[in-house]
Amino acid sequence: MLLGLLACATLCGVRSVRGVIRWASGQGAGVLASLEVPGGDPGQLPVATTLTRTLARIDADALDAAVGAFVQAHAADPLAGIASEPPVLRPPGGAGGVGPCSSCAPSRGP
């Protein structure tokens, strides 16, 4: 759950640990549930210190190797292991709208 939250928030432009929590708090229950937040409940999100401690303990080389292995394993079938019905992320203003996806929009700070 923690690395998923960090990855999604970072892809949406968040640049701080507190920003990750703010971004996640603004997501709907479906997005949070997809990221394995218990019950999709924003009240079950980790606090910033938990994310900071987790990041400090990550073995960057092991993470790089694991992500690399995942990418190689899924290169032939990019959708293997991905939920069949992920949450729908729509841009603001409808299907033809311009701007970030609705899941990225709540992130306004660092």
Backbone as ProteinMPNN parsed JSONL, in Angstrom:
{"seq_chain_A": "MLLGLLACATLCGVRSVRGVIRWASGQGAGVLASLEVPGGDPGQLPVATTLTRTLARIDADALDAAVGAFVQAHAADPLAGIASEPPVLRPPGGAGGVGPCSSCAPSRGP", "coords_chain_A": {"N_chain_A": [[0.822, -1.191, 0.0], [1.891, 1.289, 0.828], [4.038, 1.928, -0.962], [2.602, 2.021, -3.322], [0.874, 4.206, -2.871], [2.804, 6.237, -2.691], [3.958, 6.093, -5.26], [1.762, 6.669, -6.999], [0.967, 9.242, -6.131], [3.317, 10.663, -6.631], [3.472, 10.437, -9.416], [1.392, 12.107, -9.988], [2.437, 14.542, -9.492], [3.099, 15.271, -6.883], [5.405, 16.258, -4.401], [6.269, 15.929, -1.784], [6.276, 14.223, 1.405], [4.153, 14.839, 3.151], [2.495, 15.938, 1.261], [1.786, 13.668, -0.153], [0.04, 12.412, 1.609], [-1.961, 14.368, 1.717], [-2.776, 14.299, -0.982], [-3.697, 11.633, -1.173], [-5.782, 11.723, 0.685], [-7.662, 13.174, -0.671], [-8.685, 11.459, -2.543], [-11.121, 9.229, -3.991], [-13.092, 6.508, -2.579], [-12.868, 4.251, -4.211], [-10.391, 4.527, -5.567], [-8.648, 4.563, -3.377], [-9.186, 2.028, -2.292], [-8.233, 0.463, -4.387], [-5.578, 0.936, -4.062], [-5.102, -0.509, -1.873], [-5.811, 0.553, 0.609], [-7.258, 0.033, 3.671], [-10.635, -0.744, 3.424], [-10.966, 1.388, 1.716], [-10.979, 3.741, 3.037], [-10.26, 7.028, 3.899], [-9.53, 7.645, 6.5], [-7.954, 5.573, 7.271], [-5.487, 5.92, 6.241], [-1.885, 6.019, 6.267], [0.164, 7.943, 8.525], [2.273, 10.845, 7.99], [4.801, 10.466, 9.201], [5.025, 7.69, 9.248], [5.256, 7.098, 6.52], [7.673, 8.436, 6.008], [9.485, 7.013, 7.651], [9.276, 4.509, 6.45], [10.262, 5.024, 3.848], [12.907, 5.618, 4.545], [13.844, 3.148, 5.269], [13.827, 1.576, 3.032], [15.465, -0.542, 0.802], [17.123, 0.637, -1.738], [18.426, -0.553, -3.929], [17.352, -3.15, -3.923], [14.652, -2.552, -4.353], [14.819, -1.412, -6.899], [15.681, -3.663, -8.348], [13.455, -5.355, -7.984], [11.359, -3.888, -9.207], [12.388, -3.734, -11.79], [12.406, -6.477, -12.47], [9.669, -6.965, -12.401], [8.772, -5.329, -14.512], [10.123, -6.512, -16.687], [8.942, -9.065, -16.63], [6.372, -8.453, -17.32], [6.505, -7.316, -19.785], [5.855, -8.654, -22.16], [3.123, -9.096, -21.809], [1.497, -6.556, -20.972], [-0.763, -6.075, -19.374], [-0.988, -8.102, -17.571], [-1.697, -9.31, -14.395], [-2.883, -6.977, -13.534], [-5.671, -5.298, -12.196], [-8.866, -6.122, -13.497], [-10.82, -4.22, -13.787], [-9.953, -1.287, -13.309], [-10.083, 1.796, -11.33], [-11.833, 4.508, -12.847], [-10.285, 7.236, -14.261], [-10.913, 10.428, -14.933], [-10.423, 13.353, -16.935], [-10.804, 16.764, -15.777], [-13.777, 18.523, -16.678], [-15.099, 16.795, -18.341], [-15.072, 14.246, -20.944], [-13.57, 15.351, -23.032], [-12.059, 17.184, -21.736], [-9.442, 19.396, -20.572], [-6.437, 19.14, -18.835], [-5.135, 17.877, -15.664], [-5.745, 14.46, -14.579], [-8.707, 13.56, -12.709], [-7.986, 12.408, -10.312], [-5.541, 13.47, -9.843], [-6.012, 16.138, -9.502], [-6.709, 17.048, -6.773], [-4.234, 17.462, -5.586], [-2.566, 20.129, -4.767], [-0.405, 21.204, -3.612], [3.051, 21.06, -2.484]], "CA_chain_A": [[0.0, 0.0, 0.0], [2.68, 2.514, 0.969], [4.747, 2.252, -2.2], [1.574, 2.378, -4.302], [0.481, 5.593, -2.591], [3.915, 7.112, -3.062], [4.117, 6.097, -6.717], [0.65, 7.386, -7.643], [1.034, 10.665, -5.797], [4.467, 11.222, -7.339], [3.084, 10.569, -10.827], [0.458, 13.236, -10.072], [3.157, 15.78, -9.254], [3.353, 15.531, -5.466], [6.842, 16.235, -4.158], [6.605, 15.824, -0.366], [5.57, 13.154, 2.111], [2.858, 15.389, 3.589], [1.695, 16.085, 0.051], [1.244, 12.344, -0.478], [-1.122, 12.204, 2.481], [-3.017, 15.276, 1.24], [-3.266, 13.759, -2.246], [-4.471, 10.418, -0.903], [-7.01, 12.095, 1.394], [-8.601, 13.726, -1.636], [-9.108, 10.434, -3.491], [-12.348, 8.502, -3.69], [-12.951, 5.198, -1.949], [-12.428, 3.273, -5.207], [-8.95, 4.68, -5.789], [-7.966, 4.129, -2.157], [-9.314, 0.574, -2.199], [-7.31, -0.093, -5.385], [-4.237, 1.068, -3.495], [-5.127, -1.38, -0.702], [-6.113, 1.238, 1.862], [-8.364, -0.755, 4.233], [-11.986, -0.23, 3.238], [-10.967, 2.605, 0.906], [-11.294, 4.791, 4.003], [-9.151, 7.966, 4.108], [-9.132, 7.605, 7.908], [-7.012, 4.465, 7.447], [-4.208, 6.26, 5.607], [-0.775, 6.181, 7.202], [0.57, 9.327, 8.791], [3.502, 11.225, 7.268], [5.992, 9.862, 9.825], [5.094, 6.295, 8.812], [5.823, 7.107, 5.167], [9.075, 8.851, 6.103], [10.25, 5.873, 8.19], [9.287, 3.456, 5.426], [11.202, 5.432, 2.808], [14.265, 5.543, 5.079], [14.233, 1.738, 5.415], [13.784, 0.868, 1.75], [16.734, -0.85, 0.138], [16.907, 1.163, -3.088], [18.877, -1.535, -4.92], [16.375, -4.242, -3.96], [13.452, -2.022, -4.992], [15.132, -1.289, -8.322], [15.696, -5.016, -8.908], [12.082, -5.869, -7.997], [10.604, -3.169, -10.236], [12.944, -4.179, -13.065], [11.915, -7.835, -12.722], [8.236, -6.849, -12.714], [8.643, -4.758, -15.854], [10.541, -7.539, -17.643], [7.961, -10.142, -16.634], [5.125, -7.985, -17.908], [6.749, -6.658, -21.065], [5.117, -9.364, -23.201], [1.694, -8.928, -21.544], [1.485, -5.407, -20.054], [-1.917, -6.05, -18.473], [-0.959, -9.254, -16.672], [-1.654, -8.99, -12.978], [-3.536, -5.704, -13.242], [-7.106, -5.471, -11.984], [-9.602, -6.066, -14.756], [-11.609, -2.991, -13.851], [-9.366, -0.26, -12.445], [-10.915, 2.99, -11.221], [-11.808, 5.376, -14.02], [-9.742, 8.56, -13.984], [-11.359, 11.308, -16.018], [-9.949, 14.732, -16.824], [-11.855, 17.718, -15.455], [-14.475, 19.093, -17.819], [-15.67, 15.764, -19.199], [-14.181, 13.388, -21.729], [-12.65, 16.14, -23.85], [-11.489, 18.242, -20.907], [-7.996, 19.583, -20.595], [-5.882, 19.266, -17.499], [-4.758, 16.615, -15.039], [-6.86, 13.563, -14.269], [-9.424, 13.99, -11.514], [-7.266, 11.933, -9.147], [-4.383, 14.35, -9.621], [-6.458, 17.497, -9.234], [-6.658, 17.518, -5.386], [-2.874, 17.771, -5.173], [-2.246, 21.502, -5.13], [0.786, 21.68, -2.919], [4.253, 20.235, -2.636]], "C_chain_A": [[0.873, 1.266, 0.0], [3.4, 2.894, -0.323], [3.768, 2.635, -3.304], [1.113, 3.816, -4.116], [1.566, 6.563, -3.04], [4.057, 7.22, -4.574], [3.015, 6.909, -7.391], [0.71, 8.882, -7.37], [2.189, 11.341, -6.532], [4.153, 11.419, -8.815], [2.112, 11.733, -11.041], [1.122, 14.551, -9.685], [3.447, 16.127, -7.813], [4.842, 15.364, -5.193], [7.218, 16.177, -2.681], [5.785, 14.709, 0.278], [4.207, 13.655, 2.6], [1.92, 15.593, 2.393], [1.072, 14.767, -0.376], [-0.014, 12.097, 0.334], [-2.268, 13.115, 2.041], [-3.622, 14.763, -0.061], [-4.169, 12.556, -1.993], [-5.792, 10.739, -0.207], [-8.075, 12.638, 0.453], [-9.123, 12.71, -2.643], [-10.406, 9.775, -3.038], [-12.051, 7.129, -3.113], [-12.453, 4.149, -2.942], [-10.941, 3.324, -5.464], [-8.189, 4.18, -4.569], [-8.037, 2.619, -1.996], [-8.373, -0.108, -3.19], [-5.866, -0.031, -4.901], [-4.094, 0.309, -2.182], [-5.204, -0.634, 0.626], [-7.338, 0.512, 2.431], [-9.721, -0.064, 4.085], [-12.068, 0.994, 2.344], [-11.24, 3.837, 1.74], [-10.098, 5.719, 4.215], [-8.665, 8.004, 5.557], [-8.127, 6.501, 8.207], [-5.664, 4.72, 6.776], [-3.106, 6.356, 6.65], [-0.477, 7.66, 7.42], [1.912, 9.581, 8.11], [4.744, 10.585, 7.886], [6.139, 8.392, 9.436], [5.696, 6.21, 7.415], [7.308, 7.463, 5.197], [9.942, 7.703, 6.603], [10.36, 4.756, 7.164], [10.289, 3.788, 4.332], [12.65, 5.302, 3.273], [14.762, 4.099, 5.146], [14.257, 0.964, 4.098], [15.187, 0.675, 1.213], [16.543, -0.475, -1.327], [17.33, 0.168, -4.164], [17.881, -2.686, -5.048], [15.083, -3.783, -4.628], [13.663, -1.905, -6.495], [15.106, -2.662, -8.996], [14.278, -5.578, -9.014], [11.242, -5.199, -9.075], [11.091, -3.596, -11.623], [12.447, -5.57, -13.444], [10.433, -7.814, -13.089], [8.039, -6.346, -14.142], [9.032, -5.79, -16.904], [9.498, -8.645, -17.753], [6.678, -9.737, -17.341], [5.309, -7.306, -19.262], [5.966, -7.326, -22.196], [3.615, -9.177, -23.056], [1.537, -7.807, -20.519], [0.326, -5.398, -19.07], [-1.957, -7.231, -17.514], [-0.85, -8.787, -15.23], [-2.288, -7.675, -12.597], [-5.028, -5.954, -13.136], [-7.857, -5.288, -13.294], [-10.43, -4.801, -14.89], [-11.032, -1.951, -12.897], [-10.294, 0.945, -12.345], [-10.757, 3.871, -12.462], [-11.318, 6.754, -13.596], [-10.093, 9.439, -15.168], [-10.77, 12.702, -15.829], [-11.1, 15.652, -16.45], [-12.508, 18.233, -16.729], [-15.018, 18.061, -18.776], [-14.617, 15.066, -20.029], [-13.173, 14.189, -22.548], [-11.95, 17.226, -23.076], [-9.979, 18.3, -20.998], [-7.531, 19.725, -19.163], [-5.581, 17.905, -16.916], [-5.984, 15.749, -14.781], [-7.477, 13.984, -12.942], [-8.721, 13.509, -10.255], [-6.064, 12.792, -8.844], [-4.824, 15.74, -9.159], [-6.371, 17.925, -7.777], [-5.271, 17.905, -4.915], [-2.505, 19.168, -5.653], [-0.956, 21.992, -4.493], [1.966, 20.768, -3.164], [4.052, 18.869, -2.054]], "O_chain_A": [[0.608, 2.202, -0.753], [3.373, 4.055, -0.731], [4.079, 3.487, -4.136], [0.977, 4.559, -5.087], [1.287, 7.575, -3.683], [4.253, 8.312, -5.108], [3.295, 7.742, -8.253], [0.524, 9.692, -8.277], [2.049, 12.47, -7.002], [4.518, 12.438, -9.403], [2.02, 12.277, -12.141], [0.444, 15.571, -9.562], [3.999, 17.194, -7.544], [5.468, 14.432, -5.697], [8.389, 16.36, -2.35], [4.74, 14.309, -0.236], [3.209, 12.947, 2.467], [0.705, 15.437, 2.511], [-0.041, 14.744, -0.901], [-1.019, 11.626, -0.197], [-3.42, 12.682, 1.997], [-4.841, 14.786, -0.23], [-5.272, 12.473, -2.533], [-6.808, 10.098, -0.477], [-9.266, 12.566, 0.755], [-9.922, 13.061, -3.511], [-10.737, 9.769, -1.853], [-10.917, 6.65, -3.151], [-11.698, 3.254, -2.565], [-10.291, 2.283, -5.57], [-7.201, 3.459, -4.703], [-7.052, 1.992, -1.604], [-7.78, -1.14, -2.873], [-5.036, -0.852, -5.29], [-3.101, 0.457, -1.47], [-4.722, -1.123, 1.648], [-8.351, 0.389, 1.743], [-9.921, 1.053, 4.562], [-13.139, 1.587, 2.22], [-11.68, 4.862, 1.219], [-9.039, 5.271, 4.656], [-7.514, 8.356, 5.814], [-7.515, 6.49, 9.275], [-4.802, 3.841, 6.746], [-3.364, 6.732, 7.793], [-0.825, 8.509, 6.599], [2.6, 8.644, 7.703], [5.656, 10.197, 7.155], [7.259, 7.898, 9.307], [6.543, 5.357, 7.149], [8.108, 6.854, 4.486], [11.01, 7.443, 6.05], [11.411, 4.132, 7.025], [11.078, 2.933, 3.93], [13.523, 4.921, 2.493], [15.967, 3.855, 5.087], [14.674, -0.194, 4.072], [15.991, 1.606, 1.174], [15.876, -1.192, -2.071], [16.67, 0.055, -5.197], [17.599, -3.145, -6.155], [14.479, -4.539, -5.389], [12.782, -2.261, -7.277], [14.568, -2.803, -10.094], [13.933, -6.206, -10.015], [10.492, -5.872, -9.783], [10.281, -3.795, -12.53], [12.107, -5.817, -14.601], [9.993, -8.549, -13.974], [7.224, -6.888, -14.888], [8.339, -5.931, -17.912], [9.202, -9.111, -18.853], [5.977, -10.582, -17.897], [4.349, -6.776, -19.821], [5.468, -6.644, -23.091], [2.9, -9.106, -24.056], [1.452, -8.077, -19.321], [0.428, -4.764, -18.02], [-2.889, -7.338, -16.717], [-0.001, -7.96, -14.897], [-2.234, -7.289, -11.43], [-5.587, -6.738, -13.904], [-7.529, -4.415, -14.098], [-10.709, -4.36, -16.005], [-11.557, -1.753, -11.802], [-11.191, 1.108, -13.173], [-9.676, 3.957, -13.045], [-11.872, 7.364, -12.681], [-9.616, 9.212, -16.28], [-10.633, 13.177, -14.702], [-12.252, 15.359, -16.768], [-11.842, 18.361, -17.756], [-15.367, 18.393, -19.909], [-13.418, 15.271, -19.839], [-12.04, 13.747, -22.735], [-11.313, 18.099, -23.665], [-9.33, 17.356, -21.448], [-8.195, 20.383, -18.361], [-5.75, 16.888, -17.588], [-7.114, 16.237, -14.765], [-6.845, 14.681, -12.148], [-8.848, 14.15, -9.212], [-5.61, 12.839, -7.701], [-4.063, 16.436, -8.488], [-5.994, 19.068, -7.522], [-5.147, 18.622, -3.922], [-2.17, 19.358, -6.822], [-0.477, 23.081, -4.808], [1.89, 19.824, -3.95], [4.962, 18.041, -2.093]]}, "name": "protein", "num_of_chains": 1, "seq": "MLLGLLACATLCGVRSVRGVIRWASGQGAGVLASLEVPGGDPGQLPVATTLTRTLARIDADALDAAVGAFVQAHAADPLAGIASEPPVLRPPGGAGGVGPCSSCAPSRGP"}
